[in-house]
Amino acid sequence: MSRYLREYKPKTTFPGVIGRTVDQSSPAWPKPLPAKEGTPNVLFSVLDDTGFGQFGCYGSPIQTPNLDALAANGLRYNIAAD
């Protein structure tokens, strides 16, 4: 279970601020801790109703330059299911 869910105490006031805009609002959870030096960046993307052939990095004629750049510098899975 998430550390943030365990910190919630029922029947307590909301610790954040809900304003009219994002600038006037503040979240109820603490700021994330900075990553340790040398920690790898991880991006895990979950998509529904999308085939791997729909991205340029897998040979699609559809241009997906940002996803292609991520794929060129990362790990790509070619088999999603058996």
PDB file with SEQRES, HELIX, SHEET and CRYST1 records, atoms N, CA, C and O in Angstrom:
SEQRES   1 A   82  MET SER ARG TYR LEU ARG GLU TYR LYS PRO LYS THR THR          
SEQRES   2 A   82  PHE PRO GLY VAL ILE GLY ARG THR VAL ASP GLN SER SER          
SEQRES   3 A   82  PRO ALA TRP PRO LYS PRO LEU PRO ALA LYS GLU GLY THR          
SEQRES   4 A   82  PRO ASN VAL LEU PHE SER VAL LEU ASP ASP THR GLY PHE          
SEQRES   5 A   82  GLY GLN PHE GLY CYS TYR GLY SER PRO ILE GLN THR PRO          
SEQRES   6 A   82  ASN LEU ASP ALA LEU ALA ALA ASN GLY LEU ARG TYR ASN          
SEQRES   7 A   82  ILE ALA ALA ASP                                              
HELIX    1 AA1 ARG A    3  GLU A    7  1                                   5    
HELIX    2 AA2 PHE A   52  GLN A   54  5                                   3    
HELIX    3 AA3 GLY A   56  TYR A   58  5                                   3    
HELIX    4 AA4 PRO A   65  ALA A   72  1                                   8    
CRYST1    1.000    1.000    1.000  90.00  90.00  90.00 P 1           1          
ATOM      1  N   MET A   1       0.841  -1.176   0.000  1.00  0.00           N  
ATOM      2  CA  MET A   1       0.000   0.000   0.000  1.00  0.00           C  
ATOM      3  C   MET A   1       0.888   1.242   0.000  1.00  0.00           C  
ATOM      4  O   MET A   1       1.961   1.254   0.603  1.00  0.00           O  
ATOM      5  N   SER A   2       0.435   2.257  -0.668  1.00  0.00           N  
ATOM      6  CA  SER A   2       1.206   3.483  -0.771  1.00  0.00           C  
ATOM      7  C   SER A   2       1.384   4.144   0.593  1.00  0.00           C  
ATOM      8  O   SER A   2       0.498   4.105   1.447  1.00  0.00           O  
ATOM      9  N   ARG A   3       2.529   4.738   0.767  1.00  0.00           N  
ATOM     10  CA  ARG A   3       2.801   5.463   2.007  1.00  0.00           C  
ATOM     11  C   ARG A   3       1.794   6.593   2.207  1.00  0.00           C  
ATOM     12  O   ARG A   3       1.415   6.898   3.338  1.00  0.00           O  
ATOM     13  N   TYR A   4       1.364   7.212   1.112  1.00  0.00           N  
ATOM     14  CA  TYR A   4       0.447   8.338   1.211  1.00  0.00           C  
ATOM     15  C   TYR A   4      -0.945   7.889   1.638  1.00  0.00           C  
ATOM     16  O   TYR A   4      -1.635   8.620   2.348  1.00  0.00           O  
ATOM     17  N   LEU A   5      -1.363   6.709   1.222  1.00  0.00           N  
ATOM     18  CA  LEU A   5      -2.666   6.209   1.634  1.00  0.00           C  
ATOM     19  C   LEU A   5      -2.667   5.857   3.118  1.00  0.00           C  
ATOM     20  O   LEU A   5      -3.680   6.039   3.792  1.00  0.00           O  
ATOM     21  N   ARG A   6      -1.573   5.366   3.623  1.00  0.00           N  
ATOM     22  CA  ARG A   6      -1.499   5.014   5.036  1.00  0.00           C  
ATOM     23  C   ARG A   6      -1.508   6.254   5.921  1.00  0.00           C  
ATOM     24  O   ARG A   6      -1.905   6.174   7.084  1.00  0.00           O  
ATOM     25  N   GLU A   7      -1.077   7.400   5.394  1.00  0.00           N  
ATOM     26  CA  GLU A   7      -1.022   8.612   6.199  1.00  0.00           C  
ATOM     27  C   GLU A   7      -2.380   9.276   6.348  1.00  0.00           C  
ATOM     28  O   GLU A   7      -2.552  10.125   7.223  1.00  0.00           O  
ATOM     29  N   TYR A   8      -3.348   8.913   5.516  1.00  0.00           N  
ATOM     30  CA  TYR A   8      -4.668   9.530   5.591  1.00  0.00           C  
ATOM     31  C   TYR A   8      -5.372   9.107   6.870  1.00  0.00           C  
ATOM     32  O   TYR A   8      -5.435   7.922   7.199  1.00  0.00           O  
ATOM     33  N   LYS A   9      -5.885  10.067   7.565  1.00  0.00           N  
ATOM     34  CA  LYS A   9      -6.627   9.784   8.790  1.00  0.00           C  
ATOM     35  C   LYS A   9      -8.070  10.231   8.578  1.00  0.00           C  
ATOM     36  O   LYS A   9      -8.320  11.420   8.383  1.00  0.00           O  
ATOM     37  N   PRO A  10      -9.021   9.304   8.613  1.00  0.00           N  
ATOM     38  CA  PRO A  10     -10.423   9.669   8.423  1.00  0.00           C  
ATOM     39  C   PRO A  10     -10.874  10.743   9.411  1.00  0.00           C  
ATOM     40  O   PRO A  10     -10.377  10.836  10.534  1.00  0.00           O  
ATOM     41  N   LYS A  11     -11.817  11.538   8.963  1.00  0.00           N  
ATOM     42  CA  LYS A  11     -12.436  12.608   9.760  1.00  0.00           C  
ATOM     43  C   LYS A  11     -11.451  13.708  10.146  1.00  0.00           C  
ATOM     44  O   LYS A  11     -11.627  14.377  11.165  1.00  0.00           O  
ATOM     45  N   THR A  12     -10.415  13.893   9.331  1.00  0.00           N  
ATOM     46  CA  THR A  12      -9.501  15.014   9.536  1.00  0.00           C  
ATOM     47  C   THR A  12      -9.714  16.001   8.402  1.00  0.00           C  
ATOM     48  O   THR A  12     -10.254  15.636   7.357  1.00  0.00           O  
ATOM     49  N   THR A  13      -9.303  17.232   8.590  1.00  0.00           N  
ATOM     50  CA  THR A  13      -9.477  18.235   7.549  1.00  0.00           C  
ATOM     51  C   THR A  13      -8.509  17.983   6.404  1.00  0.00           C  
ATOM     52  O   THR A  13      -7.437  17.409   6.593  1.00  0.00           O  
ATOM     53  N   PHE A  14      -8.903  18.419   5.219  1.00  0.00           N  
ATOM     54  CA  PHE A  14      -8.071  18.285   4.024  1.00  0.00           C  
ATOM     55  C   PHE A  14      -6.859  19.199   4.171  1.00  0.00           C  
ATOM     56  O   PHE A  14      -7.024  20.406   4.349  1.00  0.00           O  
ATOM     57  N   PRO A  15      -5.643  18.653   4.102  1.00  0.00           N  
ATOM     58  CA  PRO A  15      -4.455  19.476   4.337  1.00  0.00           C  
ATOM     59  C   PRO A  15      -4.046  20.349   3.155  1.00  0.00           C  
ATOM     60  O   PRO A  15      -3.207  21.236   3.312  1.00  0.00           O  
ATOM     61  N   GLY A  16      -4.617  20.118   1.987  1.00  0.00           N  
ATOM     62  CA  GLY A  16      -4.266  20.917   0.819  1.00  0.00           C  
ATOM     63  C   GLY A  16      -5.141  22.148   0.706  1.00  0.00           C  
ATOM     64  O   GLY A  16      -5.975  22.414   1.572  1.00  0.00           O  
ATOM     65  N   VAL A  17      -4.947  22.896  -0.367  1.00  0.00           N  
ATOM     66  CA  VAL A  17      -5.741  24.090  -0.636  1.00  0.00           C  
ATOM     67  C   VAL A  17      -6.358  23.937  -2.014  1.00  0.00           C  
ATOM     68  O   VAL A  17      -5.649  23.682  -2.987  1.00  0.00           O  
ATOM     69  N   ILE A  18      -7.667  24.090  -2.106  1.00  0.00           N  
ATOM     70  CA  ILE A  18      -8.355  24.038  -3.392  1.00  0.00           C  
ATOM     71  C   ILE A  18      -8.713  25.468  -3.769  1.00  0.00           C  
ATOM     72  O   ILE A  18      -9.607  26.075  -3.179  1.00  0.00           O  
ATOM     73  N   GLY A  19      -8.005  25.997  -4.759  1.00  0.00           N  
ATOM     74  CA  GLY A  19      -8.246  27.354  -5.216  1.00  0.00           C  
ATOM     75  C   GLY A  19      -9.023  27.363  -6.520  1.00  0.00           C  
ATOM     76  O   GLY A  19      -9.448  26.317  -7.010  1.00  0.00           O  
ATOM     77  N   ARG A  20      -9.202  28.536  -7.070  1.00  0.00           N  
ATOM     78  CA  ARG A  20      -9.914  28.661  -8.345  1.00  0.00           C  
ATOM     79  C   ARG A  20      -9.052  28.229  -9.520  1.00  0.00           C  
ATOM     80  O   ARG A  20      -9.572  27.806 -10.552  1.00  0.00           O  
ATOM     81  N   THR A  21      -7.752  28.331  -9.370  1.00  0.00           N  
ATOM     82  CA  THR A  21      -6.823  27.947 -10.433  1.00  0.00           C  
ATOM     83  C   THR A  21      -5.754  27.022  -9.857  1.00  0.00           C  
ATOM     84  O   THR A  21      -5.666  26.835  -8.643  1.00  0.00           O  
ATOM     85  N   VAL A  22      -4.954  26.454 -10.737  1.00  0.00           N  
ATOM     86  CA  VAL A  22      -3.855  25.595 -10.298  1.00  0.00           C  
ATOM     87  C   VAL A  22      -2.860  26.397  -9.463  1.00  0.00           C  
ATOM     88  O   VAL A  22      -2.325  25.893  -8.475  1.00  0.00           O  
ATOM     89  N   ASP A  23      -2.615  27.649  -9.861  1.00  0.00           N  
ATOM     90  CA  ASP A  23      -1.663  28.481  -9.127  1.00  0.00           C  
ATOM     91  C   ASP A  23      -2.124  28.773  -7.702  1.00  0.00           C  
ATOM     92  O   ASP A  23      -1.299  28.962  -6.808  1.00  0.00           O  
ATOM     93  N   GLN A  24      -3.427  28.810  -7.488  1.00  0.00           N  
ATOM     94  CA  GLN A  24      -3.967  29.092  -6.161  1.00  0.00           C  
ATOM     95  C   GLN A  24      -4.154  27.825  -5.329  1.00  0.00           C  
ATOM     96  O   GLN A  24      -4.530  27.909  -4.160  1.00  0.00           O  
ATOM     97  N   SER A  25      -3.899  26.668  -5.906  1.00  0.00           N  
ATOM     98  CA  SER A  25      -4.113  25.394  -5.221  1.00  0.00           C  
ATOM     99  C   SER A  25      -2.785  24.779  -4.797  1.00  0.00           C  
ATOM    100  O   SER A  25      -1.735  25.066  -5.372  1.00  0.00           O  
ATOM    101  N   SER A  26      -2.856  23.939  -3.790  1.00  0.00           N  
ATOM    102  CA  SER A  26      -1.675  23.175  -3.385  1.00  0.00           C  
ATOM    103  C   SER A  26      -2.115  21.762  -3.032  1.00  0.00           C  
ATOM    104  O   SER A  26      -3.200  21.573  -2.482  1.00  0.00           O  
ATOM    105  N   PRO A  27      -1.288  20.768  -3.341  1.00  0.00           N  
ATOM    106  CA  PRO A  27      -1.679  19.378  -3.115  1.00  0.00           C  
ATOM    107  C   PRO A  27      -1.660  19.012  -1.633  1.00  0.00           C  
ATOM    108  O   PRO A  27      -1.087  19.714  -0.800  1.00  0.00           O  
ATOM    109  N   ALA A  28      -2.303  17.897  -1.339  1.00  0.00           N  
ATOM    110  CA  ALA A  28      -2.365  17.414   0.035  1.00  0.00           C  
ATOM    111  C   ALA A  28      -1.218  16.477   0.346  1.00  0.00           C  
ATOM    112  O   ALA A  28      -1.030  16.115   1.507  1.00  0.00           O  
ATOM    113  N   TRP A  29      -0.448  16.073  -0.640  1.00  0.00           N  
ATOM    114  CA  TRP A  29       0.635  15.121  -0.417  1.00  0.00           C  
ATOM    115  C   TRP A  29       1.971  15.854  -0.402  1.00  0.00           C  
ATOM    116  O   TRP A  29       2.084  16.945  -0.962  1.00  0.00           O  
ATOM    117  N   PRO A  30       2.965  15.280   0.222  1.00  0.00           N  
ATOM    118  CA  PRO A  30       4.275  15.937   0.280  1.00  0.00           C  
ATOM    119  C   PRO A  30       4.963  15.931  -1.078  1.00  0.00           C  
ATOM    120  O   PRO A  30       4.641  15.123  -1.948  1.00  0.00           O  
ATOM    121  N   LYS A  31       5.912  16.842  -1.246  1.00  0.00           N  
ATOM    122  CA  LYS A  31       6.687  16.881  -2.484  1.00  0.00           C  
ATOM    123  C   LYS A  31       7.516  15.607  -2.581  1.00  0.00           C  
ATOM    124  O   LYS A  31       7.996  15.102  -1.566  1.00  0.00           O  
ATOM    125  N   PRO A  32       7.691  15.074  -3.810  1.00  0.00           N  
ATOM    126  CA  PRO A  32       8.484  13.845  -3.944  1.00  0.00           C  
ATOM    127  C   PRO A  32       9.952  14.095  -3.596  1.00  0.00           C  
ATOM    128  O   PRO A  32      10.476  15.197  -3.765  1.00  0.00           O  
ATOM    129  N   LEU A  33      10.580  13.061  -3.116  1.00  0.00           N  
ATOM    130  CA  LEU A  33      12.001  13.148  -2.798  1.00  0.00           C  
ATOM    131  C   LEU A  33      12.813  13.188  -4.085  1.00  0.00           C  
ATOM    132  O   LEU A  33      12.438  12.533  -5.058  1.00  0.00           O  
ATOM    133  N   PRO A  34      13.909  13.934  -4.122  1.00  0.00           N  
ATOM    134  CA  PRO A  34      14.736  13.940  -5.330  1.00  0.00           C  
ATOM    135  C   PRO A  34      15.400  12.576  -5.523  1.00  0.00           C  
ATOM    136  O   PRO A  34      15.700  11.874  -4.557  1.00  0.00           O  
ATOM    137  N   ALA A  35      15.618  12.219  -6.772  1.00  0.00           N  
ATOM    138  CA  ALA A  35      16.255  10.936  -7.087  1.00  0.00           C  
ATOM    139  C   ALA A  35      17.723  10.968  -6.689  1.00  0.00           C  
ATOM    140  O   ALA A  35      18.375  12.011  -6.740  1.00  0.00           O  
ATOM    141  N   LYS A  36      18.224   9.817  -6.296  1.00  0.00           N  
ATOM    142  CA  LYS A  36      19.641   9.708  -5.962  1.00  0.00           C  
ATOM    143  C   LYS A  36      20.454   9.786  -7.247  1.00  0.00           C  
ATOM    144  O   LYS A  36      19.996   9.360  -8.307  1.00  0.00           O  
ATOM    145  N   GLU A  37      21.643  10.324  -7.149  1.00  0.00           N  
ATOM    146  CA  GLU A  37      22.501  10.450  -8.323  1.00  0.00           C  
ATOM    147  C   GLU A  37      22.816   9.071  -8.889  1.00  0.00           C  
ATOM    148  O   GLU A  37      23.161   8.149  -8.150  1.00  0.00           O  
ATOM    149  N   GLY A  38      22.693   8.941 -10.206  1.00  0.00           N  
ATOM    150  CA  GLY A  38      22.962   7.673 -10.874  1.00  0.00           C  
ATOM    151  C   GLY A  38      21.744   6.775 -11.002  1.00  0.00           C  
ATOM    152  O   GLY A  38      21.826   5.700 -11.595  1.00  0.00           O  
ATOM    153  N   THR A  39      20.616   7.205 -10.453  1.00  0.00           N  
ATOM    154  CA  THR A  39      19.393   6.413 -10.553  1.00  0.00           C  
ATOM    155  C   THR A  39      18.877   6.469 -11.989  1.00  0.00           C  
ATOM    156  O   THR A  39      18.813   7.556 -12.564  1.00  0.00           O  
ATOM    157  N   PRO A  40      18.507   5.336 -12.588  1.00  0.00           N  
ATOM    158  CA  PRO A  40      18.032   5.352 -13.973  1.00  0.00           C  
ATOM    159  C   PRO A  40      16.639   5.966 -14.085  1.00  0.00           C  
ATOM    160  O   PRO A  40      15.840   5.900 -13.151  1.00  0.00           O  
ATOM    161  N   ASN A  41      16.365   6.559 -15.235  1.00  0.00           N  
ATOM    162  CA  ASN A  41      15.024   7.049 -15.533  1.00  0.00           C  
ATOM    163  C   ASN A  41      14.209   5.890 -16.073  1.00  0.00           C  
ATOM    164  O   ASN A  41      14.686   5.145 -16.929  1.00  0.00           O  
ATOM    165  N   VAL A  42      12.996   5.728 -15.589  1.00  0.00           N  
ATOM    166  CA  VAL A  42      12.134   4.638 -16.029  1.00  0.00           C  
ATOM    167  C   VAL A  42      10.804   5.220 -16.477  1.00  0.00           C  
ATOM    168  O   VAL A  42      10.174   5.989 -15.751  1.00  0.00           O  
ATOM    169  N   LEU A  43      10.385   4.850 -17.672  1.00  0.00           N  
ATOM    170  CA  LEU A  43       9.079   5.235 -18.187  1.00  0.00           C  
ATOM    171  C   LEU A  43       8.339   3.960 -18.523  1.00  0.00           C  
ATOM    172  O   LEU A  43       8.797   3.176 -19.355  1.00  0.00           O  
ATOM    173  N   PHE A  44       7.211   3.744 -17.893  1.00  0.00           N  
ATOM    174  CA  PHE A  44       6.387   2.567 -18.141  1.00  0.00           C  
ATOM    175  C   PHE A  44       5.081   3.076 -18.704  1.00  0.00           C  
ATOM    176  O   PHE A  44       4.335   3.769 -18.013  1.00  0.00           O  
ATOM    177  N   SER A  45       4.795   2.743 -19.947  1.00  0.00           N  
ATOM    178  CA  SER A  45       3.612   3.241 -20.633  1.00  0.00           C  
ATOM    179  C   SER A  45       2.632   2.104 -20.863  1.00  0.00           C  
ATOM    180  O   SER A  45       3.000   1.055 -21.392  1.00  0.00           O  
ATOM    181  N   VAL A  46       1.383   2.311 -20.465  1.00  0.00           N  
ATOM    182  CA  VAL A  46       0.334   1.316 -20.661  1.00  0.00           C  
ATOM    183  C   VAL A  46      -0.706   1.932 -21.592  1.00  0.00           C  
ATOM    184  O   VAL A  46      -1.283   2.977 -21.291  1.00  0.00           O  
ATOM    185  N   LEU A  47      -0.937   1.278 -22.719  1.00  0.00           N  
ATOM    186  CA  LEU A  47      -1.894   1.769 -23.705  1.00  0.00           C  
ATOM    187  C   LEU A  47      -2.941   0.706 -23.971  1.00  0.00           C  
ATOM    188  O   LEU A  47      -2.658  -0.490 -23.893  1.00  0.00           O  
ATOM    189  N   ASP A  48      -4.136   1.138 -24.281  1.00  0.00           N  
ATOM    190  CA  ASP A  48      -5.215   0.214 -24.581  1.00  0.00           C  
ATOM    191  C   ASP A  48      -5.583   0.352 -26.056  1.00  0.00           C  
ATOM    192  O   ASP A  48      -5.607   1.455 -26.601  1.00  0.00           O  
ATOM    193  N   ASP A  49      -5.864  -0.768 -26.684  1.00  0.00           N  
ATOM    194  CA  ASP A  49      -6.316  -0.802 -28.075  1.00  0.00           C  
ATOM    195  C   ASP A  49      -5.286  -0.190 -29.027  1.00  0.00           C  
ATOM    196  O   ASP A  49      -5.639   0.531 -29.960  1.00  0.00           O  
ATOM    197  N   THR A  50      -4.030  -0.483 -28.782  1.00  0.00           N  
ATOM    198  CA  THR A  50      -2.944   0.011 -29.616  1.00  0.00           C  
ATOM    199  C   THR A  50      -2.029  -1.150 -29.965  1.00  0.00           C  
ATOM    200  O   THR A  50      -1.578  -1.884 -29.086  1.00  0.00           O  
ATOM    201  N   GLY A  51      -1.762  -1.308 -31.244  1.00  0.00           N  
ATOM    202  CA  GLY A  51      -0.830  -2.343 -31.673  1.00  0.00           C  
ATOM    203  C   GLY A  51       0.571  -1.770 -31.775  1.00  0.00           C  
ATOM    204  O   GLY A  51       0.742  -0.571 -32.001  1.00  0.00           O  
ATOM    205  N   PHE A  52       1.587  -2.632 -31.608  1.00  0.00           N  
ATOM    206  CA  PHE A  52       2.955  -2.106 -31.658  1.00  0.00           C  
ATOM    207  C   PHE A  52       3.290  -1.577 -33.040  1.00  0.00           C  
ATOM    208  O   PHE A  52       4.203  -0.762 -33.173  1.00  0.00           O  
ATOM    209  N   GLY A  53       2.580  -2.014 -34.077  1.00  0.00           N  
ATOM    210  CA  GLY A  53       2.838  -1.537 -35.426  1.00  0.00           C  
ATOM    211  C   GLY A  53       2.316  -0.136 -35.686  1.00  0.00           C  
ATOM    212  O   GLY A  53       2.452   0.372 -36.799  1.00  0.00           O  
ATOM    213  N   GLN A  54       1.731   0.491 -34.698  1.00  0.00           N  
ATOM    214  CA  GLN A  54       1.195   1.838 -34.871  1.00  0.00           C  
ATOM    215  C   GLN A  54       2.191   2.928 -34.487  1.00  0.00           C  
ATOM    216  O   GLN A  54       1.850   4.110 -34.506  1.00  0.00           O  
ATOM    217  N   PHE A  55       3.406   2.545 -34.142  1.00  0.00           N  
ATOM    218  CA  PHE A  55       4.435   3.515 -33.777  1.00  0.00           C  
ATOM    219  C   PHE A  55       5.559   3.478 -34.799  1.00  0.00           C  
ATOM    220  O   PHE A  55       5.893   2.417 -35.328  1.00  0.00           O  
ATOM    221  N   GLY A  56       6.141   4.637 -35.076  1.00  0.00           N  
ATOM    222  CA  GLY A  56       7.215   4.725 -36.050  1.00  0.00           C  
ATOM    223  C   GLY A  56       8.411   3.854 -35.719  1.00  0.00           C  
ATOM    224  O   GLY A  56       9.061   3.335 -36.626  1.00  0.00           O  
ATOM    225  N   CYS A  57       8.717   3.683 -34.440  1.00  0.00           N  
ATOM    226  CA  CYS A  57       9.883   2.878 -34.061  1.00  0.00           C  
ATOM    227  C   CYS A  57       9.696   1.404 -34.389  1.00  0.00           C  
ATOM    228  O   CYS A  57      10.669   0.650 -34.395  1.00  0.00           O  
ATOM    229  N   TYR A  58       8.470   0.979 -34.662  1.00  0.00           N  
ATOM    230  CA  TYR A  58       8.193  -0.409 -35.051  1.00  0.00           C  
ATOM    231  C   TYR A  58       7.836  -0.516 -36.533  1.00  0.00           C  
ATOM    232  O   TYR A  58       7.346  -1.554 -36.977  1.00  0.00           O  
ATOM    233  N   GLY A  59       8.078   0.547 -37.299  1.00  0.00           N  
ATOM    234  CA  GLY A  59       7.894   0.483 -38.734  1.00  0.00           C  
ATOM    235  C   GLY A  59       6.621   1.092 -39.282  1.00  0.00           C  
ATOM    236  O   GLY A  59       6.358   0.965 -40.478  1.00  0.00           O  
ATOM    237  N   SER A  60       5.829   1.742 -38.468  1.00  0.00           N  
ATOM    238  CA  SER A  60       4.595   2.361 -38.943  1.00  0.00           C  
ATOM    239  C   SER A  60       4.909   3.604 -39.768  1.00  0.00           C  
ATOM    240  O   SER A  60       5.873   4.310 -39.475  1.00  0.00           O  
ATOM    241  N   PRO A  61       4.105   3.882 -40.802  1.00  0.00           N  
ATOM    242  CA  PRO A  61       4.301   5.122 -41.557  1.00  0.00           C  
ATOM    243  C   PRO A  61       3.837   6.355 -40.768  1.00  0.00           C  
ATOM    244  O   PRO A  61       4.142   7.484 -41.152  1.00  0.00           O  
ATOM    245  N   ILE A  62       3.109   6.144 -39.681  1.00  0.00           N  
ATOM    246  CA  ILE A  62       2.660   7.259 -38.846  1.00  0.00           C  
ATOM    247  C   ILE A  62       3.869   7.808 -38.093  1.00  0.00           C  
ATOM    248  O   ILE A  62       4.614   7.047 -37.476  1.00  0.00           O  
ATOM    249  N   GLN A  63       4.066   9.114 -38.142  1.00  0.00           N  
ATOM    250  CA  GLN A  63       5.219   9.721 -37.487  1.00  0.00           C  
ATOM    251  C   GLN A  63       4.960   9.885 -35.989  1.00  0.00           C  
ATOM    252  O   GLN A  63       3.983  10.515 -35.582  1.00  0.00           O  
ATOM    253  N   THR A  64       5.836   9.317 -35.188  1.00  0.00           N  
ATOM    254  CA  THR A  64       5.774   9.454 -33.727  1.00  0.00           C  
ATOM    255  C   THR A  64       7.176   9.810 -33.233  1.00  0.00           C  
ATOM    256  O   THR A  64       7.825   8.992 -32.580  1.00  0.00           O  
ATOM    257  N   PRO A  65       7.652  11.023 -33.539  1.00  0.00           N  
ATOM    258  CA  PRO A  65       9.050  11.365 -33.265  1.00  0.00           C  
ATOM    259  C   PRO A  65       9.441  11.314 -31.791  1.00  0.00           C  
ATOM    260  O   PRO A  65      10.554  10.895 -31.473  1.00  0.00           O  
ATOM    261  N   ASN A  66       8.570  11.722 -30.894  1.00  0.00           N  
ATOM    262  CA  ASN A  66       8.927  11.698 -29.474  1.00  0.00           C  
ATOM    263  C   ASN A  66       9.026  10.274 -28.958  1.00  0.00           C  
ATOM    264  O   ASN A  66       9.954   9.946 -28.219  1.00  0.00           O  
ATOM    265  N   LEU A  67       8.085   9.426 -29.337  1.00  0.00           N  
ATOM    266  CA  LEU A  67       8.153   8.021 -28.937  1.00  0.00           C  
ATOM    267  C   LEU A  67       9.341   7.327 -29.602  1.00  0.00           C  
ATOM    268  O   LEU A  67       9.989   6.478 -28.989  1.00  0.00           O  
ATOM    269  N   ASP A  68       9.622   7.685 -30.847  1.00  0.00           N  
ATOM    270  CA  ASP A  68      10.772   7.100 -31.546  1.00  0.00           C  
ATOM    271  C   ASP A  68      12.082   7.457 -30.840  1.00  0.00           C  
ATOM    272  O   ASP A  68      12.975   6.618 -30.724  1.00  0.00           O  
ATOM    273  N   ALA A  69      12.197   8.707 -30.367  1.00  0.00           N  
ATOM    274  CA  ALA A  69      13.410   9.124 -29.660  1.00  0.00           C  
ATOM    275  C   ALA A  69      13.558   8.360 -28.348  1.00  0.00           C  
ATOM    276  O   ALA A  69      14.663   7.954 -27.988  1.00  0.00           O  
ATOM    277  N   LEU A  70      12.454   8.162 -27.631  1.00  0.00           N  
ATOM    278  CA  LEU A  70      12.507   7.367 -26.399  1.00  0.00           C  
ATOM    279  C   LEU A  70      12.922   5.933 -26.705  1.00  0.00           C  
ATOM    280  O   LEU A  70      13.748   5.356 -25.997  1.00  0.00           O  
ATOM    281  N   ALA A  71      12.349   5.362 -27.761  1.00  0.00           N  
ATOM    282  CA  ALA A  71      12.651   3.974 -28.118  1.00  0.00           C  
ATOM    283  C   ALA A  71      14.100   3.816 -28.576  1.00  0.00           C  
ATOM    284  O   ALA A  71      14.724   2.788 -28.314  1.00  0.00           O  
ATOM    285  N   ALA A  72      14.637   4.825 -29.256  1.00  0.00           N  
ATOM    286  CA  ALA A  72      16.012   4.740 -29.751  1.00  0.00           C  
ATOM    287  C   ALA A  72      17.029   4.717 -28.610  1.00  0.00           C  
ATOM    288  O   ALA A  72      18.126   4.179 -28.761  1.00  0.00           O  
ATOM    289  N   ASN A  73      16.665   5.294 -27.484  1.00  0.00           N  
ATOM    290  CA  ASN A  73      17.591   5.380 -26.352  1.00  0.00           C  
ATOM    291  C   ASN A  73      17.185   4.488 -25.187  1.00  0.00           C  
ATOM    292  O   ASN A  73      17.691   4.646 -24.075  1.00  0.00           O  
ATOM    293  N   GLY A  74      16.279   3.558 -25.436  1.00  0.00           N  
ATOM    294  CA  GLY A  74      15.803   2.726 -24.333  1.00  0.00           C  
ATOM    295  C   GLY A  74      15.641   1.278 -24.726  1.00  0.00           C  
ATOM    296  O   GLY A  74      16.230   0.807 -25.699  1.00  0.00           O  
ATOM    297  N   LEU A  75      14.847   0.591 -23.964  1.00  0.00           N  
ATOM    298  CA  LEU A  75      14.583  -0.826 -24.159  1.00  0.00           C  
ATOM    299  C   LEU A  75      13.210  -0.984 -24.791  1.00  0.00           C  
ATOM    300  O   LEU A  75      12.223  -0.443 -24.292  1.00  0.00           O  
ATOM    301  N   ARG A  76      13.148  -1.731 -25.899  1.00  0.00           N  
ATOM    302  CA  ARG A  76      11.869  -1.972 -26.571  1.00  0.00           C  
ATOM    303  C   ARG A  76      11.540  -3.448 -26.493  1.00  0.00           C  
ATOM    304  O   ARG A  76      12.404  -4.302 -26.691  1.00  0.00           O  
ATOM    305  N   TYR A  77      10.290  -3.736 -26.204  1.00  0.00           N  
ATOM    306  CA  TYR A  77       9.823  -5.117 -26.212  1.00  0.00           C  
ATOM    307  C   TYR A  77       9.177  -5.406 -27.559  1.00  0.00           C  
ATOM    308  O   TYR A  77       8.338  -4.637 -28.029  1.00  0.00           O  
ATOM    309  N   ASN A  78       9.569  -6.517 -28.180  1.00  0.00           N  
ATOM    310  CA  ASN A  78       9.021  -6.894 -29.477  1.00  0.00           C  
ATOM    311  C   ASN A  78       7.947  -7.961 -29.370  1.00  0.00           C  
ATOM    312  O   ASN A  78       7.205  -8.184 -30.326  1.00  0.00           O  
ATOM    313  N   ILE A  79       7.850  -8.622 -28.233  1.00  0.00           N  
ATOM    314  CA  ILE A  79       6.829  -9.651 -28.030  1.00  0.00           C  
ATOM    315  C   ILE A  79       6.061  -9.286 -26.768  1.00  0.00           C  
ATOM    316  O   ILE A  79       6.617  -9.318 -25.670  1.00  0.00           O  
ATOM    317  N   ALA A  80       4.783  -8.937 -26.920  1.00  0.00           N  
ATOM    318  CA  ALA A  80       3.991  -8.509 -25.771  1.00  0.00           C  
ATOM    319  C   ALA A  80       3.202  -9.648 -25.154  1.00  0.00           C  
ATOM    320  O   ALA A  80       2.876  -9.598 -23.968  1.00  0.00           O  
ATOM    321  N   ALA A  81       2.889 -10.669 -25.927  1.00  0.00           N  
ATOM    322  CA  ALA A  81       2.097 -11.788 -25.402  1.00  0.00           C  
ATOM    323  C   ALA A  81       2.512 -13.064 -26.123  1.00  0.00           C  
ATOM    324  O   ALA A  81       2.994 -13.028 -27.255  1.00  0.00           O  
ATOM    325  N   ASP A  82       2.317 -14.176 -25.453  1.00  0.00           N  
ATOM    326  CA  ASP A  82       2.625 -15.474 -26.066  1.00  0.00           C  
ATOM    327  C   ASP A  82       1.401 -16.041 -26.739  1.00  0.00           C  
ATOM    328  O   ASP A  82       1.460 -17.129 -27.313  1.00  0.00           O  
TER     329      ASP A  82                                                      
END                                                                             
